[in-house]
Amino acid sequence: MTKPWTYLSLKAVFEHVDVNKRFKIKSHCPTLRHIEKEVPLRLKYLSFRKNEIQLNTTTIKRTSYKNKAGKK
């Protein structure tokens, strides 16, 4: 039977995991969120634009929809 990872082991792993993988792991496993937040992100590229943020090779876009009068 395998032993669970220790707190320090998880922190060390998160330091070297790709940003996109970290976000995916964090979204699927809430118990690891507090550890992930403590480890700094290592980014090669970071860009902020009007409606998007780019982290390394991932782009997060914000879109807005205007509601026409009278329609829901």
PyMOL commands that set and color helices and strands:
alter all, ss='L'
color gray80, all
select helices_A, chain A and resi 7-16+19-28+30-38
alter helices_A, ss='H'
color red, helices_A
select strands_A, chain A and resi 46-48+52-55+58-61
alter strands_A, ss='S'
color yellow, strands_A
deselect
rebuild
show_as cartoon
